[in-house]
Amino acid sequence: MRARMAGARAWLLGRRSRGDAGMTTSEYAMGTIAACAFAAVLYKVVTSGTVSKALESVIGKALDAQF
């Protein structure tokens, strides 16, 4: 019993001293899914009629500016 407790204690101390150096595969996957979802929403907003017309207007005014 004592040997098992000593082993568990050593394992916990080893885990604590290593720290968390980076993300795990599941964290990368969740980050990628979130980034793709954000990109899809942004694409839908930018390609909507209202925003598209506004962007065309801004670009048109910038190109027709007098210097």
Backbone as numpy.savetxt, mean C-alpha at the origin, in Angstrom:
# Nx Ny Nz CAx CAy CAz Cx Cy Cz
9.74 -31.43 32.50 8.92 -30.22 32.50 9.78 -28.96 32.50
10.84 -28.97 33.36 11.72 -27.80 33.42 12.45 -27.60 32.10
12.84 -28.69 31.46 13.55 -28.58 30.19 12.65 -27.96 29.12
11.38 -28.37 29.14 10.43 -27.81 28.18 10.22 -26.32 28.42
10.11 -25.93 29.69 9.93 -24.51 30.03 11.17 -23.70 29.64
12.34 -24.27 29.87 13.58 -23.58 29.52 13.67 -23.41 28.01
13.26 -24.44 27.26 13.27 -24.36 25.81 12.30 -23.30 25.30
11.12 -23.24 25.88 10.11 -22.26 25.49 10.60 -20.85 25.82
11.23 -20.71 26.97 11.74 -19.40 27.38 12.85 -18.95 26.42
13.74 -19.87 26.05 14.83 -19.53 25.13 14.26 -19.16 23.76
13.22 -19.86 23.32 12.60 -19.56 22.03 11.99 -18.15 22.05
11.28 -17.82 23.13 10.68 -16.49 23.24 11.73 -15.39 23.28
12.82 -15.62 24.01 13.88 -14.61 24.06 14.53 -14.45 22.70
14.69 -15.52 21.97 15.25 -15.45 20.64 14.35 -14.68 19.70
13.05 -14.90 19.79 12.10 -14.18 18.95 12.11 -12.69 19.29
12.21 -12.38 20.55 12.19 -10.99 20.97 13.45 -10.25 20.53
14.60 -10.91 20.54 15.84 -10.23 20.20 16.02 -10.03 18.71
15.38 -10.87 17.87 15.52 -10.73 16.43 14.78 -9.51 15.91
13.68 -9.16 16.50 12.90 -8.03 16.03 12.10 -8.38 14.79
11.44 -7.41 14.25 10.62 -7.60 13.06 11.29 -6.83 11.93
12.06 -7.52 11.12 12.89 -6.86 10.11 12.12 -6.44 8.88
10.97 -7.04 8.60 10.24 -6.69 7.39 8.86 -7.30 7.36
8.22 -7.12 6.22 6.86 -7.62 6.08 6.87 -9.10 5.68
5.83 -9.79 6.04 5.67 -11.17 5.63 4.97 -11.20 4.28
4.90 -12.37 3.69 4.28 -12.52 2.38 2.81 -12.09 2.41
2.11 -12.43 3.47 0.69 -12.04 3.55 0.54 -10.52 3.64
1.46 -9.86 4.30 1.39 -8.40 4.38 1.67 -7.77 3.02
2.62 -8.34 2.27 2.86 -7.86 0.91 1.62 -8.06 0.05
0.98 -9.21 0.19 -0.22 -9.51 -0.60 -1.34 -8.52 -0.28
-1.56 -8.24 0.98 -2.61 -7.31 1.37 -2.29 -5.90 0.88
-1.04 -5.51 0.95 -0.64 -4.19 0.45 -0.84 -4.08 -1.06
-0.52 -5.15 -1.77 -0.70 -5.15 -3.22 -2.17 -5.08 -3.59
-3.00 -5.82 -2.89 -4.45 -5.80 -3.15 -5.01 -4.40 -2.87
-4.59 -3.80 -1.78 -5.07 -2.45 -1.44 -4.62 -1.43 -2.49
-3.38 -1.54 -2.96 -2.88 -0.61 -3.98 -3.65 -0.78 -5.29
-3.94 -2.02 -5.66 -4.70 -2.27 -6.89 -6.13 -1.74 -6.77
-6.75 -1.91 -5.62 -8.11 -1.40 -5.42 -8.11 0.13 -5.50
-7.13 0.77 -4.89 -7.03 2.23 -4.94 -6.83 2.69 -6.38
-5.97 1.99 -7.13 -5.73 2.35 -8.53 -6.99 2.21 -9.36
-7.78 1.16 -9.10 -9.02 0.96 -9.85 -10.02 2.08 -9.57
-10.15 2.48 -8.32 -11.06 3.57 -7.96 -10.58 4.88 -8.58
-9.29 5.14 -8.51 -8.74 6.35 -9.09 -8.94 6.39 -10.60
-8.76 5.25 -11.25 -8.98 5.17 -12.71 -10.43 5.49 -13.05
-11.37 4.93 -12.29 -12.79 5.18 -12.54 -13.12 6.66 -12.35
-12.55 7.28 -11.34 -12.82 8.70 -11.09 -12.25 9.57 -12.20
-11.01 9.30 -12.60 -10.36 10.13 -13.61 -11.02 9.96 -14.98
-11.51 8.77 -15.29 -12.11 8.54 -16.60 -13.61 8.85 -16.62
-14.17 9.31 -15.53 -15.58 9.68 -15.53 -15.77 10.93 -16.38
-16.96 11.14 -16.86 -17.24 12.26 -17.77 -16.93 13.61 -17.18
-17.35 13.85 -15.96 -17.17 15.16 -15.33 -15.70 15.49 -15.14
-14.95 14.56 -14.59 -13.52 14.80 -14.34 -12.77 14.90 -15.66
-13.14 14.08 -16.63 -12.48 14.12 -17.94 -12.67 15.49 -18.60
-13.88 16.02 -18.54 -14.14 17.35 -19.11 -13.35 18.42 -18.38
-13.29 18.32 -17.06 -12.54 19.30 -16.28 -11.05 19.25 -16.62
-10.50 18.04 -16.75 -9.09 17.92 -17.11 -8.82 18.47 -18.51
-9.71 18.19 -19.45 -9.57 18.73 -20.80 -9.60 20.26 -20.78
-10.47 20.82 -19.96 -10.58 22.27 -19.84 -9.29 22.87 -19.28
-8.77 22.26 -18.25 -7.54 22.78 -17.63 -6.38 22.68 -18.61
-6.26 21.56 -19.30 -5.17 21.39 -20.26 -5.34 22.36 -21.43
-6.57 22.52 -21.90 -6.83 23.47 -22.99 -6.47 24.89 -22.62
-6.83 25.30 -21.40 -6.48 26.66 -20.96 -4.97 26.83 -20.83
-4.29 25.78 -20.36 -2.83 25.85 -20.21 -2.15 25.96 -21.57
-2.67 25.25 -22.57 -2.06 25.29 -23.91 -2.37 26.59 -24.64
-3.50 27.21 -24.34 -3.89 28.46 -25.00 -3.42 29.71 -24.24
-2.63 29.53 -23.21 -2.17 30.67 -22.40 -1.26 31.58 -23.22
-1.44 32.87 -23.03 -0.62 33.87 -23.71 0.60 34.20 -22.84
1.76 34.24 -23.47 2.98 34.57 -22.74 3.41 35.96 -23.03
